[in-house]
């Protein structure tokens, strides 16, 4: 008689990171990218620290430390490799899709000039939205700390797998349908902040024409437009904290404000955000299966089968 028991594994996330790394090397070949030497040391120290935490936690029987350090290590590697991959895809990308995205937004009823004007008249809401949008990294840090500290390693592994899967897919899609973003000139407004799309427009054009090739590992900037990862990741993090006392209320509100602020502060089209929400649902649907490990017994002999997507 076979009685299955289930738990999670980090294998799927490591495989995804490895696949991203291989694709990154392939796509960036012959593009002439080079890394600023001074930026290597801080990243190296950080990675070694996380590896040490992962090993110490595993060998000293401290699963919370091990789970937290592993999650931080995976998300750090995903971020570094993912941003460089996005740069390489942008450098090789075809025609921009901004006209199509703008037309789709109009068809859906999005009136961004009116939204930007309203935001320019609401300083309190502007600050709340701006802080929420630019806190995505902090949201991820908080989620990892909360889940590892409350001994929710299974949920943490699923969330990390979903975050990496959704991010990988988002980066790949952005290479197929590149865009500068929903760019507006902040000089036309009184207090409205420059969006990320506005700040990064020269970098994207430089990647496309070959004039931008230096990579600073301490100042990596995500350039994905469609879908919006700022819509995907907050949903995943809120889902992961749904059973944590207190955070079950804080996380979804924080995520909601972040998503609503994304078009204004990220320079995203409405379709970017909608696609990002769909990506979150798809990633969360696939991640539990990807992270699942089944252990069963046939008589007295244990057999193990790992299911990794």
DOFI-538654 format. One record per residue (C-alpha): x, y, z; residue in three letters. Coordinates in Angstrom, 2 decimals, decimal comma. Layout:
N
X Y Z ALA
...
% end
This chain:
309
0,00 0,00 0,00 UNK
1,35 3,41 -1,00 UNK
0,62 6,38 1,28 UNK
1,88 9,65 -0,25 UNK
3,07 12,58 1,80 UNK
3,88 15,97 0,30 UNK
6,39 18,68 1,02 UNK
8,18 21,25 -1,08 UNK
11,61 21,51 -2,64 UNK
13,77 24,37 -3,93 UNK
14,77 22,43 -7,04 UNK
12,31 24,13 -9,42 UNK
13,57 27,59 -8,50 UNK
17,19 26,52 -8,97 UNK
16,36 25,04 -12,37 UNK
14,62 28,24 -13,43 UNK
17,59 30,33 -12,32 UNK
19,94 28,02 -14,20 UNK
17,80 28,24 -17,35 UNK
17,77 32,03 -17,08 UNK
21,54 32,08 -16,73 UNK
22,08 29,91 -19,80 UNK
19,64 31,99 -21,86 UNK
21,31 35,18 -20,63 UNK
24,74 33,95 -21,78 UNK
23,32 32,94 -25,15 UNK
21,39 36,17 -25,79 UNK
24,14 38,50 -24,58 UNK
26,90 36,84 -26,62 UNK
28,68 39,27 -28,98 UNK
26,76 42,28 -27,67 UNK
29,83 43,76 -26,00 UNK
28,43 44,02 -22,47 UNK
30,98 44,49 -19,70 UNK
30,67 44,70 -15,92 UNK
31,96 47,65 -13,89 UNK
34,70 46,02 -11,82 UNK
33,97 47,96 -8,63 UNK
30,40 46,63 -8,58 UNK
31,43 42,97 -8,38 UNK
32,76 42,99 -4,79 UNK
29,57 44,18 -3,00 UNK
27,44 41,64 -4,85 UNK
29,97 38,87 -4,18 UNK
30,02 39,63 -0,45 UNK
26,24 39,59 -0,35 UNK
25,98 36,28 -2,16 UNK
28,63 34,65 0,02 UNK
26,84 35,86 3,15 UNK
23,57 34,31 1,98 UNK
25,30 31,05 1,06 UNK
26,89 30,97 4,52 UNK
23,49 31,51 6,15 UNK
21,97 28,73 4,05 UNK
24,75 26,26 4,94 UNK
24,89 27,19 8,63 UNK
21,12 26,92 8,96 UNK
21,11 23,50 7,31 UNK
24,02 22,07 9,30 UNK
22,98 23,42 12,70 UNK
19,36 22,36 12,48 UNK
17,97 25,86 12,05 UNK
15,46 25,43 9,21 UNK
14,10 28,97 9,44 UNK
17,56 30,46 8,85 UNK
18,19 28,04 6,00 UNK
14,83 28,72 4,34 UNK
15,19 32,49 4,62 UNK
18,77 32,57 3,37 UNK
17,91 30,26 0,46 UNK
14,97 32,44 -0,56 UNK
17,09 35,60 -0,42 UNK
19,86 33,93 -2,41 UNK
17,47 32,73 -5,10 UNK
15,71 36,08 -5,44 UNK
19,04 37,91 -5,56 UNK
20,39 35,67 -8,31 UNK
17,08 35,90 -10,17 UNK
17,18 39,69 -10,00 UNK
20,77 40,02 -11,21 UNK
20,46 37,47 -14,02 UNK
16,98 38,68 -14,93 UNK
17,97 42,32 -15,31 UNK
21,00 41,47 -17,44 UNK
18,82 39,17 -19,56 UNK
16,31 41,99 -19,99 UNK
19,15 44,28 -21,13 UNK
20,32 41,72 -23,67 UNK
16,82 41,11 -25,00 UNK
16,25 44,86 -25,28 UNK
19,49 45,18 -27,24 UNK
18,29 42,57 -29,73 UNK
14,61 43,54 -29,78 UNK
12,67 44,52 -32,87 UNK
10,27 47,43 -33,42 UNK
8,69 49,08 -30,38 UNK
5,09 48,24 -29,52 UNK
4,20 51,52 -27,81 UNK
1,69 52,58 -30,46 UNK
-0,17 49,29 -30,14 UNK
-0,20 49,37 -26,33 UNK
-1,42 52,99 -26,34 UNK
-4,18 52,09 -28,80 UNK
-5,26 49,13 -26,66 UNK
-5,41 51,39 -23,60 UNK
-7,65 53,84 -25,45 UNK
-9,90 50,98 -26,51 UNK
-10,13 49,87 -22,88 UNK
-11,05 53,38 -21,75 UNK
-7,83 54,39 -19,98 UNK
-7,41 58,19 -20,00 UNK
-3,87 58,63 -18,75 UNK
-3,58 62,42 -19,23 UNK
-6,57 62,80 -16,90 UNK
-5,06 60,35 -14,39 UNK
-1,71 62,15 -14,41 UNK
-3,42 65,54 -13,96 UNK
-5,45 64,19 -11,02 UNK
-2,32 62,75 -9,41 UNK
-0,59 66,11 -9,83 UNK
-3,35 67,71 -7,74 UNK
-3,16 65,15 -4,92 UNK
0,16 65,41 -3,07 UNK
-0,82 63,05 -0,24 UNK
-1,99 60,32 -2,59 UNK
1,05 60,98 -4,75 UNK
3,40 60,28 -1,85 UNK
1,49 57,20 -0,73 UNK
1,47 55,78 -4,25 UNK
5,08 56,67 -4,91 UNK
6,32 55,09 -1,71 UNK
4,29 51,94 -2,36 UNK
5,53 51,60 -5,93 UNK
9,18 52,05 -5,00 UNK
8,88 49,65 -2,05 UNK
8,63 46,46 -4,11 UNK
12,04 45,21 -2,98 UNK
11,10 45,98 0,62 UNK
7,84 44,04 0,17 UNK
9,83 41,04 -0,98 UNK
12,25 41,32 1,96 UNK
9,39 41,58 4,45 UNK
7,60 38,58 2,94 UNK
10,71 36,38 3,12 UNK
11,44 37,41 6,71 UNK
7,84 36,94 7,81 UNK
7,42 33,54 6,17 UNK
10,74 32,16 7,35 UNK
10,33 33,54 10,87 UNK
6,86 31,97 11,19 UNK
8,14 28,61 9,93 UNK
6,20 28,68 6,66 UNK
8,98 27,24 4,51 UNK
6,60 25,42 2,16 UNK
4,67 28,59 1,37 UNK
7,93 30,51 0,99 UNK
9,30 28,01 -1,54 UNK
6,09 28,16 -3,57 UNK
6,09 31,97 -3,51 UNK
9,72 32,13 -4,64 UNK
9,05 29,65 -7,44 UNK
6,04 31,71 -8,56 UNK
8,03 34,96 -8,39 UNK
10,89 33,55 -10,47 UNK
8,58 31,83 -12,96 UNK
6,49 34,96 -13,42 UNK
9,57 37,16 -13,70 UNK
11,25 34,86 -16,22 UNK
8,12 34,78 -18,39 UNK
7,70 38,54 -18,11 UNK
11,27 39,22 -19,19 UNK
10,97 36,83 -22,14 UNK
7,70 38,39 -23,31 UNK
9,15 41,90 -23,03 UNK
11,88 40,87 -25,46 UNK
9,24 39,86 -27,98 UNK
7,07 42,98 -27,55 UNK
9,51 45,74 -26,46 UNK
8,29 49,19 -25,46 UNK
9,60 52,42 -23,97 UNK
6,55 52,63 -21,73 UNK
3,76 55,09 -21,12 UNK
6,17 58,02 -21,06 UNK
5,08 61,51 -19,97 UNK
7,20 64,63 -19,51 UNK
7,23 65,53 -15,77 UNK
8,05 69,13 -16,69 UNK
4,41 69,50 -17,77 UNK
3,26 68,94 -14,18 UNK
3,82 70,69 -10,86 UNK
4,57 67,90 -8,36 UNK
4,22 64,67 -10,33 UNK
7,37 62,58 -10,04 UNK
9,27 61,40 -13,13 UNK
8,23 57,84 -13,89 UNK
10,72 54,99 -14,17 UNK
9,94 54,83 -17,89 UNK
10,94 58,48 -18,26 UNK
14,16 58,00 -16,29 UNK
15,16 54,88 -18,23 UNK
14,21 55,94 -21,75 UNK
17,78 56,92 -22,70 UNK
19,12 53,62 -21,37 UNK
16,64 51,60 -23,42 UNK
17,44 53,56 -26,56 UNK
21,15 53,13 -25,78 UNK
20,72 49,37 -25,45 UNK
18,96 49,31 -28,79 UNK
21,54 51,42 -30,67 UNK
24,60 49,88 -28,97 UNK
25,74 52,96 -27,01 UNK
24,83 51,48 -23,58 UNK
26,89 48,42 -22,72 UNK
28,28 48,93 -19,19 UNK
26,58 46,91 -16,43 UNK
26,78 48,15 -12,84 UNK
25,78 45,28 -10,56 UNK
25,00 47,72 -7,74 UNK
22,59 49,80 -9,83 UNK
20,60 47,33 -11,87 UNK
17,37 48,79 -13,25 UNK
14,51 46,66 -14,49 UNK
13,27 47,76 -17,90 UNK
10,36 45,39 -18,46 UNK
7,19 47,05 -19,74 UNK
4,74 44,35 -20,87 UNK
3,68 42,58 -18,69 UNK
4,28 44,65 -15,55 UNK
6,23 42,77 -12,87 UNK
5,10 45,47 -10,43 UNK
1,62 44,01 -10,89 UNK
2,74 40,38 -10,70 UNK
5,02 40,24 -7,67 UNK
2,80 42,10 -5,13 UNK
-0,03 39,64 -5,79 UNK
2,31 36,69 -5,19 UNK
3,66 38,21 -1,97 UNK
0,17 39,01 -0,69 UNK
-0,95 35,46 -1,44 UNK
2,06 34,06 0,43 UNK
1,19 36,01 3,60 UNK
-2,54 35,27 3,52 UNK
-2,36 33,07 6,65 UNK
0,00 35,25 8,70 UNK
-1,68 37,15 11,49 UNK
-1,66 40,88 10,83 UNK
0,10 40,60 7,49 UNK
-2,95 38,94 5,94 UNK
-4,47 42,44 5,97 UNK
-1,37 44,60 5,49 UNK
0,08 42,68 2,53 UNK
-2,95 42,86 0,19 UNK
-3,51 46,56 0,91 UNK
0,17 47,26 0,29 UNK
-0,03 45,22 -2,92 UNK
-3,19 46,97 -4,06 UNK
-1,73 50,45 -3,66 UNK
1,44 49,34 -5,45 UNK
-0,54 48,02 -8,42 UNK
-2,72 51,13 -8,65 UNK
0,39 53,33 -8,55 UNK
2,24 51,34 -11,22 UNK
1,00 53,26 -14,32 UNK
1,86 56,62 -12,76 UNK
5,25 55,84 -11,21 UNK
6,37 53,00 -13,45 UNK
5,20 54,57 -16,70 UNK
3,20 51,45 -17,53 UNK
0,27 51,12 -19,87 UNK
-2,98 49,74 -18,50 UNK
-2,53 46,58 -20,56 UNK
0,87 46,09 -18,91 UNK
-0,80 45,97 -15,50 UNK
-3,64 43,72 -16,63 UNK
-1,17 41,31 -18,21 UNK
0,90 41,39 -15,01 UNK
-2,14 40,39 -12,96 UNK
-2,83 37,50 -15,32 UNK
0,82 36,47 -15,02 UNK
0,47 36,39 -11,22 UNK
-2,51 34,05 -11,44 UNK
-0,76 31,74 -13,89 UNK
2,44 31,68 -11,85 UNK
0,61 30,91 -8,61 UNK
-1,29 28,15 -10,40 UNK
1,89 26,47 -11,64 UNK
4,20 27,06 -8,66 UNK
2,64 24,60 -6,16 UNK
3,03 21,78 -8,67 UNK
6,58 22,86 -9,53 UNK
7,67 23,03 -5,89 UNK
5,95 19,84 -4,79 UNK
7,92 16,77 -3,77 UNK
6,14 13,50 -3,10 UNK
7,48 10,82 -0,81 UNK
5,66 7,50 -0,67 UNK
6,16 4,03 0,69 UNK
5,65 0,74 -1,07 UNK
5,54 -1,76 1,79 UNK
8,54 -0,95 4,01 UNK
10,71 0,41 1,17 UNK
10,68 4,20 0,74 UNK
10,54 5,56 -2,80 UNK
10,93 9,18 -3,78 UNK
9,76 10,95 -6,90 UNK
10,39 14,62 -7,46 UNK
8,13 16,65 -9,72 UNK
9,93 19,70 -10,99 UNK
8,61 21,97 -13,72 UNK
% end
